[in-house]
Amino acid sequence: MARTGGFIIDLNDDQHPYFELSKQNSELPFLRILPPDVRLIIYEMLVYRYSPINPVQVQRYSNKFGLEHEQGYLDPRFTTVYLAQTCRAIYVEIERWNPLYRVNTFQFSSQLRCCEFLAAIVPRKRKQIRRLIIEVEGNPMGAEPVGTTFTLSKELLALLSQCDGVHFNMLRLLMNFRPCAQPAALRNILNQSKDPVQRPGLHYMWELPFFTPEMLFDCIDATHRTVIPLGKEITNALRARTAHDIPQWFKAMAGNNRLLEDAVAATRIQFPGELRITLDKESSSIGSVASRTRAKCGVPNSVGIVEREITRYNVEGILIKDIYITNIRWAGARVECEVANLQNWWDRNWENLTALLEPRHDYRLQQFYRSLISGFRRKQRPLNEMEAIPSPHYIFKIISDILSPEHYSKRAGSGWYSRLAWSSLTTEWDSLAQQEGSETEREKEN
């Protein structure tokens, strides 16, 4: 079942256990009657998103990305994943046509985040991307050396040179100035955009003909009404400088394999797009020799990382990892917490509360209850869910009984402030519980 032609699935592989089923699926009316161009339109309509997609790496060094939702959680699978799971024949068409990348706009909070995403996907998908929005950090307060304000990293340029679709469509760069820009500082930026000091060896955003600039400001008060007009002036000045043809140095980048490999290696993704099909890291030339040792060339897990055995608990049975608490429940007479690894949001486990009885986990417990209480107050969660969750008062009683009592009694120490925080959470919780009781009584009366 070798992978041929740079694709994961070969429908002609008669050794595959689903070979006969795939032949039957290929005769379905959808695949047999509808012409390919109509099927492609259907796929594109299914995976299209009205707003830009913000890909989020599910774990550091991973080649898997998910969607960040407004509620704050990550969906590890794009719509195209569900579509591709329909059958192997549709999977093959999705893999070859890449509709997700053709019709959507991808937005990134920095040049580095964009590089990580482009390095993680296979080369043919990079070529299909048509629209990118990248937030470029700008500092009008003059922290950057003169002539570097409008530069793009060589790693981003090397990866953009592979994105043929972007060359004929859109690269939108958002210049985000933090903090609130002062007019005097912006005038300096305006002068640079009109008459830039170009430093040797650097490449500037206006050298790319498919580049579109836009100014962003985090906050603007009434005294800075001149900021918006200055931002527009900077935008117009950058547009006026934009090249009409793709420069020769950028075309040369597309054929420079060494430069591309260096850009991919800089993202530190363990199995980048060039290796996602073969998974043969040992024979690759991407990255340093130290990154291709036998220990680092094993079979990757579901998020594209070679896992190493790491001790989870210390000798006292306390969790060592930095964690984020996502849920708390009763488990008989015990209390269990669902914890997520900060370095890998999808690594979640239910742990006994006793594994978190350490001051550094104390804050995470408080953080969970703050978020929970906020959800109840905003009516994002029904109040009747409170009955199944241990109260902050109960949690703090366990913590303070097991941890050193002096930790919470020493005035002005970290424990003292922690105790005040738990007291505040208990008060808010009791208030909500009383409100829930009143609502229950009213429902009974009605």
N, C-alpha and C positions, 0 to 999 in steps of 0.2 A: 504493500500500500504506500508506495513512495509518492512524495509530493512532487508533481511535475509542473513545469511551466510557471513556477513562481506562485502557484495557487495552492490553497490548502486541500481542496476537494477535487478529485478526478472522477467524474461520473462514469468514465470508461474502465475504471478499475474493477474487473470482474472478481477480484479477491475480497472486495469489501463486503461485510456481512449484510449490508442493505442494498446491494447492487440490484437485485430483482425488484425490490420495492421502489428504488429510484427510477427504474425503467417504467414501472406502472405510473408513478407520479408524473413522469414526463409526458404521458398521454392525456393528462387532465385537460379539459377544455381551455382553462386559463392559459396553459403553456402551449397547447397545440393549435388553438384557433386564433388567439390574439397575436398580432405581429409584435416583434420585439420593441419597436419604438413606442407602441401603445402601452406595453407592460412597463417600460422605463418611465413613462409619464405617470402611471399609477404608483410606482415605487416612489417617485419624487414627491408626489402629493402626500403620500403616507408619512414620509420622514421629514417633510418641510416644517420648520418652526418659524412663526411670525417674527419673534424677537431673536436677537443674536444668541448663539449658543456659547456658554461659558464653560469650557471643559475644565474639570478639576481632577488632578491626579489622585487616585484612590489610595496610593501609598508612595512614600518617597522611593525613588529609583524604579518605580513600576512603569510598565508601558500600557497600563489600563487607565482610562479616564471615564469619569461619570459626569452627570448633570447636577449642578447645584440648584436646589429649589429655594423658593422664597422662605419656606418654613425652616431652612437651615440644614436640611439633610441632603445626602447625596444619593442619587439614583445611579447605581453602577452600570446600567445598561441603557444605551440609546434605543430609540424606537426601531432602528434598523436591526438591532440584535433580535428583538421579538419577531420581526418580519423574517429574518434569516432562519429562525428556528422552525418555520412552517414545514419545510421539507428541503432535502438536499439540492433539488433542482433550482429552487428559488434562492437558496444560499449561494449557489454558483453564480447566478445572475447578479445578485447583490454584490458579491465579491468582485465581479468583473466590471460592473457599471458604477459602483460607488455613488449611489444617488445622494446619500447624506452629505457628501463633500461637495457635490456639484451645485446643490440648490440652497444651502444654508450659509449664513454668515457666522464666523467664529470670532469671538472676542476674548482678549487676554489682558490681564492687569499689568503685565510687564513684558519686556523683550524676552526675559528668561523663561517665563511661563509659555510663551509662544514657541520658543526653541524646544522646550521639553515635549510639547504636543507634536510638533512637526517631526522631531526625531523619533517619537514613539510609533508613528504610523508608517506603514509600508510605503516605499517610494511611489508606487502607482497612485496611491491615495493623495499623496502630496501634490501630484500633478493635477488632480481633479479639483482641488480647492480653488474657489474663484473669488471669495471675499473674506478679507481679514481686517479686524479692527484691533489695534495694539495700543495700549496706553503707555506713553513714553514719559518717564519722569522728567519734569523740567523744573529748574530752580531759578526763579528770577532774582533771588537774593544774591546771586553772584558766587555761589559756592563752586561751580564748575569752572575749569580753566577756560579762558576765552577761546572760542572756536570749537567747543565740544558740545554745546547746548543741543544742536540739531543732528548729532551723529547717530548712526545705527551700528550695533555691534557686528563684528565680522562673522560671528557664529550665526546671527539672525540672517545676515545677507547671504551666507552660504546656503542656508536652508531655504530662503526665499527664492534663490536662483533655481531651485528644483520645482517650484510651484508654478508650472506653466500657465495654469488657469488664472492665477492672480495677475500675471503680466498683462493680461488683456481685459482685466475687470477692475478690481478695487483693492487697494491697500490703504486703509484709513488709519492715520496715526493721531491719537489723542494726546495733546501736550497738556499734562496735568500739573499745574503749578501749586505747590504747597509751601508754606501756609498761604493765607490770603495775600495775593500779590499787591504790592504797592505800585502806584502809577509810575513813580520814578524808576523802579526796577524794571517794569515792563517796557518803559521807553528805551532802556538799555538793550532789552531783548529785541525790540523793534529795530533798533539801529543795527544789531547783529544780523537780523533777517534781511535787511535791505543791503547791507554792505558787510557780509560775513568775512571773518578771518579764518580761512580754511587751512587747517594744519595738515602737513604732509602725512600720508599713510592712513588718513581717516576718510570715511565716505559719509556723505550727507543725504538726508532724506529726500531733498529736492532733486537729487540726481536720478531718481527713479520716476519715470513718466506716469506710472500708475498710482503714484502717491497722492493722497488727499489729506491736508492738515485740518485740525480742529482744535481750538483752545478750550480747556476745561479749568474751572476754578472751584475749589472745594467750598468756599464760603465767601460771600460778598455782602458787606453791610452798606448802609445808605451813604456813607462817606466816600465810598469807592466807586462812584457812578462812572468814573472815567475808565474803569478797568475793562468793561465790555467793549467800548469803542476801540481801545488799544488792542484788545484781543482780536477784534475783527481786522484791524490794520496789520497785525502780525500774520494772521491767516492769509490775507490778500498778498502780502509781501512774499510769503513762502510759495503761494500758488504761482506768482509771477516768475519765480525762479525755477519752477519745475521744468525738467527737461522734456523734450518732445519725443526723443528716441531712447531706447534702452542702451545704456553705455556699454562700450566694448568690455570694460573690466568686469561688468556684471555678467555678460554672456560667457566670459572666460571662466567665471566661478562655477557655472553649471557643469563644466567638463573637468573640474579640478577635484578628483576623488580624494586626494590627501586633505584638502581644505574641508571637504564635506565630512570626512571621517573625524577630523579634529573637532568640528562643530558638534557632531553627534556625541563624541566622547565627552565633550565639555558638559553635557546635560547629565552625565553619570547614570543614565538609564541602563539597567543591566542587560536587557535584551531589546535594543532599539528596532526600528522598522526593518533595517537590513537583515536582522537575524530572527525576525518573528516567524518566518516560514521554516527555515532550516534548523533553528535552535542550536546551530553549531558555532558556539562562541569561541571554542578553542582554535578553530581554523581561521577565525576572523582577524583582520588587522586593525579593527576599531579599538581605540583605547590603548593604555600602556600594557606591557607584558604582564605586570603584576595583577592587572584586572582580568587576565585570562588564564589564571592558574587553575589547576584541576578542581580545587575546592570551590571556585567561583563559576565553574562551567557545568554544574549539575543541571538537572531537569528543573525548570522554573515551576512555581506554583500557579494558582489560578490568576494571580495578578502580575505574573511575569517576573518573579523574583526568586532567586535561589535562597531558600530558608536556611538559617543556621540555628542550632540549638542554643537558646539563651535561657539562663536560669530565671524562673518566674517569681520565686519567693526567696526571702532571706531566711536565715536560720530560725527566726522567730515566727515564720509563716506569714509575713507581711509582704504584700505585692511590691516588687521592685520597680516595675515599669511606671512611666508617667501615664496616667489614665484620665479618662473623662467618664463620669457616671451618667448613663442614659436612662436608667430605670431602677426602681427599688420595689421589692415585693415581700410579702410574707411567704415563708416556706415552712409551714407548720408553726412551731414556736420560734423558729429562727428568722433572721432577716437576711435577704440576699440582695446584692447590688449587681446590675448589669453594667459592666465596665468595658469601655472601648479604648484601645491603644491609641494614644495621640499620634503616633507615627503611622498607624494603619487603622483608619476608621472602621474597616470591615472586620477587624480582629476583635470580636466581642465575646465575652463569657460572663456567666453568672457566678459571682464570688460571694462567699460568706462575709457578712459585715466585719467579722473579726480579722479578715485579711486586709482591712482598710484602716485599722485602728492605729493610725500614726498621724502626727500633726500635719504632715504634708498632704495627706488625703482628706484631712478635716475640711479644708477649703473646697475641695471638689464636691463633698457632700453638701456643703452650704450652697454651692453654685447650682447643684441639681434642684434643691428646694426653691431657690430664688426663681429659677426658670419655670418650675412647676407652678408656683404661686402666681407668677405673672400670667401663665397660660390660663389659669382658673379665673383670674380677674378680668382678663380680656375676653372671656367666654370662648376661648379656643378649645377648652376641654370642659366637659360637664362636671359639675361639682360632685355628683354621686361617685366619681372615680376615687375620691378621697378615702372612702371606706376601705379600699383594698390596699392603700399605701400607708406604711408606718408613719406616724406623725414626727415632726422635727423634735418635739419634746422627748419622745421615746428614744429616738436615735441619739440625741445628746446625752441622755441618761446613761445609755450603754457606753458611749465614748468616755464620758467623764468618770464613770466607775472603773473602767479598765485602764485608761491612761492615768498618768500621775495626777491626782487631784490638785496638787500644787501648781500644775501647768495652767490651770484655769482660774486660780485664785490670786496669783501674783499680780498686783495692780500695775497697770501700764505695760504689761508684757503682752506677747502675741496671743497667749492663751486667754488673757483677760478680754482682749478685743474679740476673740473667737467666741467667748461665752456671751458677750453682748450681742453678737451677730445671731447666735442660736436663740437667744431670748427674743430678739426681734422677729425671727422666723416663726417661733412658736406663737407669738401674739397674732401675727398675720394669719397663720394656719387656723388658730382657734376662731378667729373672726370669720373666716370662710366656712369653717365647720358649722358655726352658728347660723350663718346665712343659708347653708345647705339644709340644715334642720328646719328652718322656717319655710323654705320652699317646699320641702317634703310635706310639712303639715298643711300648707295651703292646697297642695295637690290632693291630699286625703279629704279635705273639706269639700273640694269641688267634685 
